[in-house]
């Protein structure tokens, strides 16, 4: 029987794909898991949006807990990102940190971010792109144009610039690109035209990146329902996921076991062991890949039932 809409697990269940779901870190992806630590070992990880939410308490914290070799922290203000680096030093005792103030919608800033990371550490193994904005919560007829378009500047142009630089600095070296996506990009939501439209556009950027660069491992991740700047106030009753759940999943996705999930949409709540059990079917059936529409196309057209 479906859950009542007021139940905190309502949306988590609505998006359920695996038999088992989680709302917090679990053993298979925990930073204390030796397999997860092995993935993080010697990795240089670049995290955007690292000043708060899924970037700070999620990805940065969990990669530090797993003792990544180095973490490049990017956020808009230097002071905030310096504070994050200082706090994380108590978690990742061997991890090196490089905080760099970055506006992801600025070509100059993003180029500088990657160049400084390469100059300092010689490589970038993983990018966890968490920077993004919700945009104005208005009906299309009432939305302020500049604020509406600013969401595209950050969510779409920002994703493009980050992906562009990673493609350039990686050359023929393998690297992983993990986008903080959203299930909201697959359906219309009143008053969220700027957010849903811009996040839908990033889905195609990810697919393009996958198709154009075989050396890049691309993943589109719905981070779950946690309190963040991009969660609408009326959804706060569902915000029972921890940001650490998403952060731990990004480490798992950077390992070889996750290769079958490349160029796919994954929710942080889904159990990775369940996904692995059904690896062959997921690949053979093309599951979890974006579809333009439902229906048959080809000679003779759609096979209508009426």
C-alpha positions as CSV (number, residue, x, y, z in Angstrom):
1,X,0.0,0.0,0.0
2,X,1.5,3.4,-1.0
3,X,2.6,5.7,1.8
4,X,0.6,8.7,2.8
5,X,2.0,11.9,1.2
6,X,2.8,13.3,4.7
7,X,5.1,10.3,5.5
8,X,8.8,11.3,5.5
9,X,9.6,8.3,3.3
10,X,6.9,9.2,0.7
11,X,9.3,10.5,-2.0
12,X,12.0,8.0,-1.2
13,X,9.6,5.2,-1.8
14,X,8.2,6.9,-4.9
15,X,11.7,6.9,-6.4
16,X,12.6,3.4,-5.2
17,X,14.4,1.2,-7.7
18,X,16.2,-1.4,-5.5
19,X,14.4,-3.7,-3.0
20,X,16.5,-2.1,-0.2
21,X,16.8,1.7,0.3
22,X,18.8,3.8,2.7
23,X,18.6,7.2,4.2
24,X,22.0,7.2,5.9
25,X,25.5,5.7,5.3
26,X,25.5,1.9,5.3
27,X,28.4,-0.6,5.5
28,X,28.9,-1.2,1.7
29,X,29.7,2.4,1.1
30,X,31.0,3.5,4.5
31,X,34.4,5.3,4.6
32,X,35.4,2.8,7.3
33,X,35.0,0.0,4.7
34,X,38.4,-1.1,3.5
35,X,37.2,-1.4,-0.1
36,X,36.0,2.1,0.0
37,X,39.2,3.3,1.5
38,X,41.1,1.5,-1.2
39,X,39.1,3.5,-3.9
40,X,39.9,6.8,-2.1
41,X,43.6,5.9,-1.7
42,X,45.8,8.2,-3.9
43,X,42.8,9.9,-5.5
44,X,42.8,13.6,-6.1
45,X,39.2,14.8,-5.8
46,X,37.9,18.2,-6.9
47,X,34.6,19.2,-5.3
48,X,32.5,22.2,-6.3
49,X,29.9,23.7,-4.1
50,X,32.1,22.6,-1.2
51,X,31.1,25.4,1.0
52,X,27.9,23.8,2.2
53,X,25.4,20.9,2.0
54,X,26.2,18.0,-0.3
55,X,29.6,19.4,-1.2
56,X,30.9,20.2,2.3
57,X,29.2,17.8,4.7
58,X,28.7,15.1,2.1
59,X,31.4,14.6,-0.5
60,X,34.3,16.5,1.1
61,X,33.7,15.1,4.6
62,X,33.4,11.5,3.4
63,X,36.4,11.6,1.0
64,X,38.4,13.0,3.9
65,X,37.2,10.3,6.2
66,X,38.3,7.7,3.6
67,X,41.7,9.4,3.6
68,X,41.8,10.5,0.0
69,X,45.2,11.7,-1.1
70,X,44.0,15.3,-1.8
71,X,40.8,17.2,-2.0
72,X,40.4,20.5,-4.0
73,X,37.6,22.5,-2.5
74,X,35.8,25.0,-4.7
75,X,33.2,27.5,-3.5
76,X,32.4,31.2,-4.1
77,X,34.2,32.8,-1.2
78,X,37.7,32.1,0.0
79,X,36.9,32.6,3.6
80,X,34.2,30.0,3.7
81,X,36.3,27.4,1.8
82,X,39.3,28.1,4.0
83,X,37.1,27.3,7.1
84,X,35.9,24.1,5.4
85,X,39.5,23.0,4.8
86,X,40.5,23.7,8.4
87,X,37.6,21.7,9.8
88,X,38.2,18.7,7.5
89,X,41.9,18.5,8.6
90,X,40.6,16.9,11.8
91,X,38.8,14.2,9.8
92,X,41.3,13.3,7.1
93,X,44.6,13.1,8.9
94,X,46.7,12.3,5.8
95,X,44.6,14.2,3.2
96,X,45.9,17.3,1.6
97,X,43.5,20.2,1.0
98,X,43.5,23.0,-1.6
99,X,40.7,25.6,-1.2
100,X,40.1,27.8,-4.2
101,X,37.4,30.5,-4.5
102,X,35.5,29.7,-7.7
103,X,32.4,31.0,-9.4
104,X,31.5,28.0,-11.6
105,X,29.7,30.3,-14.1
106,X,33.0,32.1,-14.8
107,X,35.2,30.6,-17.5
108,X,38.3,32.3,-16.0
109,X,37.6,31.0,-12.5
110,X,37.0,27.5,-13.6
111,X,40.1,27.4,-15.8
112,X,42.1,28.7,-12.8
113,X,40.6,26.1,-10.5
114,X,41.7,23.2,-12.7
115,X,45.1,24.7,-13.5
116,X,46.0,25.2,-9.9
117,X,44.8,21.7,-9.0
118,X,47.0,20.2,-11.8
119,X,50.0,22.4,-10.8
120,X,49.7,21.3,-7.2
121,X,48.9,17.6,-7.5
122,X,49.6,16.7,-11.1
123,X,46.2,15.2,-11.8
124,X,42.5,15.2,-11.1
125,X,41.0,11.7,-10.7
126,X,37.5,12.6,-9.6
127,X,35.2,15.6,-9.9
128,X,32.1,15.8,-7.7
129,X,30.1,18.7,-9.1
130,X,27.7,19.9,-6.3
131,X,27.5,23.6,-7.2
132,X,23.9,24.7,-8.1
133,X,21.0,26.9,-7.3
134,X,17.3,26.5,-7.0
135,X,16.3,29.7,-8.8
136,X,13.1,31.7,-8.3
137,X,10.0,29.9,-7.1
138,X,7.5,31.6,-9.4
139,X,5.1,30.8,-12.1
140,X,6.5,31.4,-15.5
141,X,4.3,34.4,-16.0
142,X,5.6,36.0,-12.7
143,X,9.3,34.9,-12.8
144,X,12.0,37.7,-12.8
145,X,13.9,37.2,-16.1
146,X,17.4,37.8,-14.8
147,X,17.0,35.6,-11.7
148,X,15.4,32.9,-13.8
149,X,18.3,33.0,-16.3
150,X,20.9,33.1,-13.5
151,X,20.0,29.5,-12.7
152,X,21.1,28.5,-16.2
153,X,24.3,30.4,-15.8
154,X,25.2,28.4,-12.7
155,X,23.5,25.0,-13.3
156,X,24.0,24.7,-17.0
157,X,27.0,26.9,-18.0
158,X,28.7,25.9,-14.7
159,X,28.3,22.2,-15.5
160,X,29.5,22.7,-19.0
161,X,32.6,24.7,-17.9
162,X,33.5,22.1,-15.2
163,X,33.0,19.2,-17.7
164,X,35.0,21.1,-20.4
165,X,38.0,21.6,-18.2
166,X,38.0,18.0,-16.9
167,X,37.9,16.8,-20.5
168,X,40.9,19.0,-21.4
169,X,43.1,18.2,-18.5
170,X,42.4,14.5,-18.5
171,X,43.5,13.9,-22.1
172,X,43.7,10.1,-22.4
173,X,43.8,9.6,-18.7
174,X,40.8,8.1,-17.0
175,X,38.8,10.4,-14.7
176,X,35.4,10.3,-13.0
177,X,32.7,13.0,-13.3
178,X,29.9,12.8,-10.8
179,X,27.0,15.3,-11.2
180,X,24.6,16.2,-8.4
181,X,21.5,15.7,-10.4
182,X,17.9,15.5,-9.4
183,X,14.8,13.4,-10.1
184,X,13.0,16.8,-10.5
185,X,14.7,17.1,-13.9
186,X,12.4,14.4,-15.3
187,X,9.0,16.0,-14.6
188,X,7.4,19.5,-14.4
189,X,6.9,21.0,-11.0
190,X,4.9,24.2,-10.6
191,X,7.0,27.3,-9.8
192,X,10.2,25.5,-10.5
193,X,10.6,26.1,-14.3
194,X,14.1,27.6,-13.9
195,X,15.4,24.7,-11.8
196,X,13.8,21.8,-13.6
197,X,14.7,23.1,-17.0
198,X,18.3,23.9,-16.2
199,X,18.8,20.5,-14.5
200,X,17.3,18.7,-17.5
201,X,19.8,20.5,-19.7
202,X,22.7,19.2,-17.5
203,X,21.4,15.7,-18.1
204,X,22.2,16.0,-21.8
205,X,25.6,17.6,-21.1
206,X,26.4,14.4,-19.1
207,X,25.3,12.1,-21.9
208,X,27.3,14.2,-24.4
209,X,30.4,13.9,-22.2
210,X,29.9,10.2,-21.9
211,X,29.6,9.8,-25.7
212,X,32.5,12.0,-26.6
213,X,35.1,10.9,-24.1
214,X,35.6,7.2,-23.5
215,X,38.1,7.9,-20.8
216,X,35.6,9.8,-18.6
217,X,33.3,7.8,-16.3
218,X,30.1,9.9,-16.0
219,X,27.4,9.5,-13.3
220,X,24.2,11.5,-12.7
221,X,23.3,11.2,-9.0
222,X,20.1,12.3,-7.2
223,X,21.6,13.0,-3.8
224,X,18.5,12.2,-1.8
225,X,16.2,14.4,0.4
226,X,18.5,16.3,2.7
227,X,18.2,19.9,3.9
228,X,19.9,22.1,1.4
229,X,19.7,25.4,-0.4
230,X,17.9,23.8,-3.4
231,X,15.2,22.0,-1.4
232,X,11.9,23.7,-1.4
233,X,10.5,24.6,2.1
234,X,7.4,22.4,1.7
235,X,9.7,19.4,1.1
236,X,11.5,19.7,4.3
237,X,9.2,17.1,6.0
238,X,10.9,14.6,3.7
239,X,14.4,15.7,4.4
240,X,15.5,12.7,6.4
241,X,18.5,11.7,4.3
242,X,22.0,12.6,5.5
243,X,24.4,14.4,3.1
244,X,27.0,11.8,4.1
245,X,24.9,9.2,2.2
246,X,25.5,11.0,-1.0
247,X,29.2,11.7,-0.2
248,X,29.9,8.0,0.5
249,X,28.2,7.0,-2.7
250,X,30.5,9.2,-4.7
251,X,33.5,7.2,-3.4
252,X,31.8,3.9,-4.4
253,X,31.0,5.3,-7.9
254,X,34.7,6.1,-8.4
255,X,35.6,2.5,-8.1
256,X,35.6,-0.3,-10.7
257,X,32.5,-2.1,-9.3
258,X,30.4,0.9,-10.5
259,X,31.4,0.7,-14.1
260,X,28.1,-0.8,-15.1
261,X,26.4,2.4,-13.8
262,X,28.3,4.8,-16.2
263,X,26.0,7.3,-18.0
264,X,23.1,6.3,-15.8
265,X,20.8,8.1,-13.3
266,X,21.3,6.8,-9.7
267,X,19.6,7.8,-6.5
268,X,21.7,7.9,-3.4
269,X,19.0,5.9,-1.5
270,X,19.4,2.8,-3.7
271,X,21.4,-0.1,-2.3
272,X,24.6,-0.7,-4.3
273,X,24.7,-4.4,-3.4
274,X,21.2,-4.7,-4.9
275,X,22.3,-2.9,-8.0
276,X,25.3,-5.1,-8.4
277,X,23.1,-8.2,-8.2
278,X,21.2,-7.0,-11.2
279,X,24.2,-5.6,-13.1
280,X,23.7,-7.7,-16.2
281,X,20.0,-6.9,-16.5
282,X,20.6,-3.2,-16.0
283,X,23.1,-3.1,-18.8
284,X,21.3,-5.5,-21.2
285,X,17.9,-3.6,-20.8
286,X,19.5,-0.1,-20.8
287,X,17.9,0.6,-17.4
288,X,18.4,3.9,-15.7
289,X,19.2,5.8,-18.9
290,X,17.3,8.9,-19.8
291,X,14.6,8.4,-22.5
292,X,13.2,11.2,-24.6
293,X,9.7,9.7,-24.6
294,X,7.9,6.4,-24.2
295,X,6.8,4.7,-27.4
296,X,7.9,2.8,-30.4
297,X,9.5,4.5,-33.4
298,X,10.6,2.9,-36.6
299,X,8.9,1.3,-39.7
300,X,5.2,1.1,-39.1
301,X,5.2,3.5,-36.1
302,X,4.0,2.8,-32.6
303,X,2.1,-0.4,-31.9
304,X,-1.1,1.2,-30.6
305,X,-3.4,-1.0,-28.5
306,X,-6.6,0.8,-29.7
